[in-house]
Amino acid sequence: MPTAIQRRRGTTSAHSSFTGLVGELTVDTDKDTVIVHDGSQAGGFPLARATSDHALEVGTIKITGGSPGSGKYLQSDADGDASWAAISAGGDTSSSSSSSTDNQIARFDGTTGKTIQTSTLVADDSGNITAGAWTATDVAVAHGGTGASTASAARTNLGVVIGTDVQGYDAQLADVAGLAVTDSGFIVGDGSNFVLESGATARTSLGLAIGTNVQAYDADTAKLDVDQAWSGSQRGTASSVTDGTFDLDTANNFFYTPGGADVLEFSNEASGQSGFIKVINTSGHAISVGGEVKKGASWDISTAGTYLVSYLCDGTNVYVSASEALS
């Protein structure tokens, strides 16, 4: 039998703490490969080995030639020679990179071997598209789009057609919307815009100013369509006088007691005004009448006694009638 030579050997774990002599060879029984030692490197340097599936199989690889650098990739030329190259950022098919716009979105070029090229789309750091045009299929409403490529069609798809689904902008409606919500305020037009007015201002605008255009409400004001319980002032409280001039601005009914000879006449009379005068002439003073007073032939209130005189004014004259002396 030929002579066999066995090298020192051990597992990968055992080799990790083993430092061999300079030029010593050992065998890693886990990797089935030879380890070369330099007298200082623990674990030594494993050699690559061939397998049934690969011409060369290694656990890790380090290539120091060809200008290696962070982020570079290993590329091959037509002859199979490998070299380090930077990833192209602008559609560059060579080993050198080109510049591109900040935040520009990259795209693949399938025609030239799916190299990376720049596009017209630019997105900011928050993910907002700041440049580029959308030319693809319209995004459906169900997916957060409008399903349209025009503003009019978008409004239709979203159910906000102006004049059908929503109110179109109107400057006067904007005026109304801008008015303050004020208690008892009225919205009225002033000829140019809509404005807010108080109740008093609105009544004046409508010609219904209380005390000027219409009578203010008064619970004591008599109603003419129902029976009333008349008060003293409404019954026409009689005015007691000793002067024969009856001022119809002060009363309609009078108690007249002459103090001597006198003239019965009226002042401030108005058409339709009427009333009664109780004449108490106990001393029989001579009582004549003024020029506007019209009396009958049997008129006599100068004889001592008490008389009831009625009168009615037509706006020019005052017509009087006296009773006989009353007892």
C-alpha positions, 0 to 999 in steps of 0.5 A, a space after each residue: 500500500 502506498 504511503 499516506 500523508 495526513 495533515 493536522 486537521 480540525 473543525 471550523 470552530 477549532 480552527 477559529 482559535 488555532 494559530 499555525 506556523 508560518 507555511 503550515 497547512 491544516 485541513 478544515 474538516 467542516 469545509 473540506 478545504 485546506 487552511 494556510 497559516 502565517 504564524 499570526 492569523 488565528 484560523 489561518 486563510 482557507 483556500 477556495 475549493 471546487 464542488 460538484 456544482 461549481 468550479 469554485 466555491 468560497 464562503 466569502 470573497 474580498 477583491 481589492 483590485 480595480 478601485 473598490 468603493 462603497 456601493 459599487 458593483 462588480 461588472 464584466 466586460 465582453 472578455 469576462 474581465 471583472 471590474 468595480 463600477 458605480 451604479 448609474 443614476 442617469 441612464 448611463 450604461 458605462 461604469 461611470 455615474 452621471 448626475 441627476 436632479 435632487 429628488 428625481 424619481 428613477 426609472 428602468 430602460 428595458 430597451 438597453 438592458 433595464 438600466 436605471 434612467 432619470 424621469 420627469 417625476 420629482 418627489 419632495 422629502 414628504 412624498 409630494 410629486 412636485 414635477 411631472 405630468 400624469 398621463 396614465 388611466 384616470 384614478 377611480 373614485 373608489 381608489 381616491 381619485 375622481 375617475 376623470 381628466 377634466 374638472 367638469 367630469 370630476 365634479 359629475 363623478 363626485 356628485 358636486 355638479 354646480 347648479 345641480 348638486 351644489 349652489 354656485 357662488 353668488 356674491 349676494 349669498 356671500 353677503 348674507 353668509 357674512 352677516 352677524 347672527 343677531 337676535 331680532 335682526 332682519 335681512 333686507 336689501 338696501 338696493 346694492 347688497 343684503 344688510 342686517 337691520 334692527 326691528 326699529 330700522 326695518 319698520 321705518 324702512 317699511 313705513 311702519 314706524 310706531 308712533 309715526 306711521 302706526 299706533 303703538 299698542 296700548 291695552 287700554 285703547 278702545 276696540 270699536 268692534 266689541 262692547 267696552 267698559 268705558 273709563 272716565 277719560 273715555 266717557 269725556 269727563 266734564 270740565 267745570 267753567 265760569 267763562 262762556 268760551 268753551 275750548 273744545 281742545 280741553 273737553 267735550 262736556 262742560 258744567 258752566 256756571 256764569 258769574 255775570 252777563 256772558 257770551 256763549 261761544 266756542 274755540 278750537 272746534 272741529 267738524 263733527 265735534 259734539 257734546 253737552 253743556 250743563 248751564 247753571 244760571 241760578 242768578 238769571 245772568 243774561 247769556 248771549 251767543 257768539 257769531 258762529 253759534 246758531 240757535 233756535 227762536 225759542 232759545 232762552 238760558 238767561 232766565 234763572 234756572 238750570 238748562 241742558 245745552 247740546 251742540 254740534 259743530 260742522 267745521 264753520 258753525 256750532 249749532 246749539 239747542 237748549 232744554 227748558 229750565 230743569 227742576 
